[in-house]
Structure formats: structure tokens, C-alpha cells
Amino acid sequence: MFSKDIGIDLGTANVLIYVKGQGIVLNEPSVVAIDSETKRPLAVGHEAREMLGRTPGKVKAIRPMKDGVIADFEITEIMLNYFIKKVNGRNFFSRPRILICCPSNITQVEKNAIKEAAERTGAKKVFLEEEPKVAAVGAGMDISKPSGNMVIDIGGGTTDVAILSLGGIVTSASIKVAGNIFDSDIMKYIKDKYKLLIGDRTSEEIKMTIGTVFQGSKKDKMEVRGRDLVTGLPHTITVCSEEIEEALRESVYLIIHTAKSVLEQTPPELSADIIDKGIVITGGGALMDGFDTLLAHELKVPVFIAESPLTCVAEGTGVLLDNIHLIDK
């Protein structure tokens, strides 16, 4: 009875941990700061994120997850170990069963890497589930019936689009265009237009504060500080929402194009259901101003934002842990 079941949303930007019976107990950035000489971890999560782009030579702040998959195996293991210890998942009585979410179209090798990293933290058994499916469950969709549900999960590293029916994925696509790409688009745009260099954290702040993806839906301005490429000195400029929309346009249309291609491959009966029910968007990207309006406009289907888009996947793992006998085949 002492065994704890743990659900992990192992994201490119954040790691969320759900413990059965307790709910979401941890939500921290997936960043690890290490000493590059001794390879010793110095900080994990919030503390390490504060160090991004601000570290002295021998300290490196690393994001071990890239595009929803493990880019640095050792560091991911350190991070998982730290987080599981922090939520006390490894108590003296037992080794927990762990359910981890991964993007829908990753290779078997990538799946094995995620599984292995979790097993080495001392899990009794590791289950893998596809992210869009878990996100749909977490958003409160009933995917067990024979009717079509569509979910678009816009995370940090990947955007997953899936049509679900009878508890499984009918058609899906996963592209490596999501929150992180939006950040680099903003950095590139400001560098090209204003000859100003800004860091990851500044571009993320711009995206969250004045970013929009729907033309004319937001008219905010913001002061941005960075390094002038011409003089090499610190410099401040003012950017507005319209410019951010322009910076993100290309990437956003890649997501729309992916959603269209998934809809094109969908059996007609399920398409009819989706017109009735609409599409649910989850993930951090769902919080971008105007995303729902733009998708509804382009796909000609009603679009809804999940109630808590950032925690949908973690909450979905909670529901699946309660029905673990269905996964544990």
C-alpha cells in the first residue's frame, strides 16, 4: 500500500509531477546548472532557470530536453532524480510506478531513452503515454466513446495535433515548432530589425507580455533592453504587439498547416463530430493572445482553450494513474 504512483509531464520547458492522491506537487523549469569542470549539478529547476544566460565561465545552465525528447541523457537523469526525491517519491517502503508523457511521433529509440532515464531513478515500472492523449484526458474530454475529439497541444518544444476516438489516437502529427521557436523568432526579428541582441528570457517575456498571433487583436508596447550590435553598448528600444505578430507569423502558420493536414486525414464520420464539438487547445502556447481566434478562423471549426492549459498533461496523468489497470496490459 505504501507504493506511490507518479505521473510526470516531462516537458521541454517545464517538468510537472503528479502524485496519486495528492495532485500536482511540483512544477519547475526543466533546467539544470552544472559545474562544467567537475560535472556536478549546482542547481535544478527554478534556481537553475534564474541562471540562464547569466552564468560565469565554468557554470553552465542546460536544458536537457529538446523538442520533447532527451538531448542530454546524464543531465536528464540528474534532473529526474532531483525532482522525484523532492516530491519524496522514493520513500523507504517502495519504488513508485511512473507514468511519463512523450510527444506522439517520436522514435522507439527516443521512447526507450525516456523509459531508461525513469527506470534509473528507481521506478518499479515505467509506463509511457502519448502527450496529446493525456492532454485531452486532462482537459476533461471523454475520449473513451466512439466519437471524434481533436486536441492541439502547443508546448515548449513540440506541437502535437491529434484526433482521438475510443481511447486511442486515430491520426496525429507532431512538429518541432512551439514556444521555444516563438522565442527564437522574436530574438531574430529584433536582431534583424533593430540590430539589438536579446537573450532567451527577454524574448520569452516579450512573448508573454505583448505577444499576439492574431492581427490587430492586441496593441500593447513594451521597452526592451539588450546589446546594440553596432556600438556594442546596452541599448533600449520599444516594440509593439503588431511586430511580434509579424515575427511569429511563419511559425504559427506551420502549426495551422499541420492541423489542416491532420484534419484532411481524418475519417469523415469523425470530422463531423469535430465540427460539433470543436477543437481544444492545451499547453503553454494556448495562452498566446489570439491563438484560438486564429485557429477558428483558419480551420472553420470552433476552438476552445482548455481550463488550465499549462497543467492539462499532468492532470491527465492523474486520471490515467487512477485507471492504471487499463494501461497495464
N, C-alpha and C positions, 0 to 999 in steps of 0.2 A: 504493500500500500504506500510505501514511502517513495516509490518512483515518481518522478516529476516528468510530465510531458511538456516539451518546449517547442514552440513554433518560432522559426527565425525567418524574417524577411531580410535576406542578405542583399542589400541594395548597393548600387554603385556610389550613391551619395550618403545614405543612412542605413544603419542596421537597427531593426526593431525586434525586440524579443517578447514573445507572448508566453506566459507560464499558465498552464491549465489551472483554473480555479482562482487565479489572481489577476488575469487580464494582461495588458501591455505593461511590462515592468521596466523596459529600457528602450530609449530612443536616442541614439547617438550617431554622430557623423562617422562614416567608415574611413577614418584617417588614423594612421599610426606614425608617431615621430620616433625615429631611431637614431642612435649614435652611429654614424657611418664607419667609424673605426672599429668599435667593439661589437657592432650589430645588436646592441642591447636596446630594447624598447624603452623610451623615456616617458612617453605619454600616449594614451589611446583615447579616441572619441573627441568630446568637446574640447578638452585641453589641447589635443594634437591639432585640431582644426584651427584654433587660435594661432597656431604657429605657421600655418600655410603661408608660404611666400615671405615669411619674416624670420627665417632661421639663420643662425651663423653657419659658417662653412661645414662643420662636422656633424651638424644635426640636420637630418632630412625628414621632412613631413611627406609621407607616402600615402596615396590612395591605392590599396592593394586590389581593389575590384575595378575592372574596366569593362564597360559595356555589359554589365550584369554578370560577367564571368571573372574567374580568378586570374589576375595578371601576375601576382606575386604570391606563390604558394606559402612560403615561410611566414610572410607578414600576415597573410590572411589567418593562418593558424594561430599566430600570436594574438591577433585581434579577437578571434572567436573564443579562444581560451580565456582571455581577459574578461570579455563580456559575460560568458557563461559562469565564470567564477563570481563575477559581480552580482549576478542575479541568484547566486547560490544554487545553481542548477546541479552542481556536483556536490551534493551533501554526502555524509558518511554512509548513508544506507544504500545508495543506489546509483546506477548510471542512468541518466534520462533517455527517453526516446525523443528523437529530434526530428521535426518536420521542417524542411528547408524549401524555399521557393526559388525557382530559377526561370529565366526567360524561356519562351515556348520553343524557339527554334535553335537551341544550342546543341552542339555535337555530343556524342556519347562520351568522348574524352573529357570534355568540359564538365559534363554531369558527374563523371567519376571523380574529377578533381574536387568538386564541391563536396561530394559524399565523403571522400577520403579525409578532407580537412575537418569535417564534422566528426568523423569516427575517431580521429586522433585527439579530439578534445575529451574523449572518454564516453561517447554515447553508446548506449546499449544497442540501439537500432536507429538507422537514419532513413527517413522517407523523403523522396523528392516530389514536389508537385509543381505544375506549371503556373507561373505567376498570374496570367490573365484569368485562369480558372479560380484561383484563390481570391483574386481581387473581386471577381464577380460575386463570390460567396460572401466576402466581407462587406460588399456594397448592398447586401440584402437581396440579391437576385435568387430566385428559386431555379437552379439550373437542372434539377432532377427530372423535370417534366419534359415530355416530347414537344417542346416549343422553342423557337429561336430566341437567344439573348445575345446582344452584342456588347462587348466591352472594349474600351481603348484605354490602356494603362500607360500613361506617359511618365516615365520615371526619370532617373538621373542619367543612366547610361543607355537604356533601350526604351523603345516604344513598342508595346505588344498590342496587336489588334486580334481579337478572336471572336468567333461565333460559337456559342455553346448550346448544346441540347442534350437531354438525357444524361446529365452529369459528366459529359466529355466535350472535348474541343472538336468541332466539325471542320472549320477551316481557320487557319491563323497565319499571321505573318509577324515577324519581329525585325525592327530596323534599329540601327545604332544611331538614331537621331533622337535626342531627348534633351533634358535640362542642361547637361554639360555642353552639348553642341551649341545650345542657345547662348550659353555664357561665352564660348569662344567666338560665336558670330558677333556678339556685341563688342568684344575686345578688338576683333579685326576691323569692324566698322569704324570704331573710334580711332583706331590707329591709322586707317586709310584716310578718313575724312579730316581728322583734327591733328594728325601726327602726334598723338598722345598715347603713351604706353600705360595701360592699367592692368591690375592683377585679377586673378580669378575671383577673389572675394568681392572686389569692387564691381565687376561685371554682374555677379550674382545679385548684388544689392540693387544695381540699376534695374535688372530684370524684375525683381520682386517689387520695387518701389514704383517705377513708372512704366514698366513693360506692358505692352499690349500686342495682340496678334490680329486685331480686327480694326481696319482703317477707320479712324475718326471716333473710336469709342472712348478714348481717354486723351485728355490734353494736359498732362502734367509736365512739369520741368524739374530738373534736378542738377545740382552742382556736382561735377565730377573732378576729382583730383588725381593727377598722375605725373608721369615724367615726360616732359616735352622732348620729342625725338630730335628736334633741330638744335635746341640750346642745351639739352641735357639737364635742364633745371626743373624743379617741381612747378606745376602749372595747373590752373583751374579753368574748366570750361563749363558751359551749361548745355545739357542735352534735353530733348523733349520726347514725349511718347511716340510721336509720328516717326521719329528717326529710328526708334527701337523696333517699331513695326516693320520698317523698311529693312533693318538689319536681319530680322528673323524670318522675313517672308519666304525665302527659298527653302529653309529647313522645315518650316511649318507646312509648306505645300508638299513636301516629301511625305509627311505624316498623312496628309489628306489623300494623296495619291495611293498610299499603302492601304488606307481604309477603303478606298474605292475598289482596289483590286481584290480585297478580301470579300467585299460585297458582291463583286462580279462572279466569284467562285462559289457563292452560296446557293444551295438548292432553293428553288422558287418558293416552296412552302414556308421555309424559314425566313426568307426575305419578307414575306407577307407579315409574319409575326413581328419582325423588327420594325416595320412601318407602324404597327400598333403600339409596340412597347417603347420604341425609341432606343437610343444608344446611351450607355452610361460611361462617363469618363472618370478615371481614377488616377492616382499618382500625383506627384507634385505639380506636374505640367497642367493638371486640371485647374489649378488655382490661377493660371495665367489669365489676365483680363481678356475677355472676348473669345476664348477658345471654343466654348460651347456655341456661341452665336455663329462663329465662322464655320464650324463643322456642320451645324444645322443648315446653314446657307448653301454650303458646297455639296452636302450629301443628300439634301432634301428629305431629311428624316429628323424627328425631334431628338434633341440631345440634352441629357441631364448630367449634372455634376453629382458624384456620389456624396453622401452626407459628410464623411470625413475622409477625403481623398488620400491624405497622407498616411492614414493608418489602416486603410482597407485591406491590404495584403496581410498585415499582422492579425487583424481581427478575423480574417478568413481562415488563417491557420488555426485560430481558436475554435472555430466551428468544426473544422476538419479533425482537430485533435479529439473533440467530443465524439466524433464518429470514426475513430481511427480504425475500427474493425472493417470499414468499407475500403480503406486504402491498404490495410494489412492483408493483402491476399497472398 
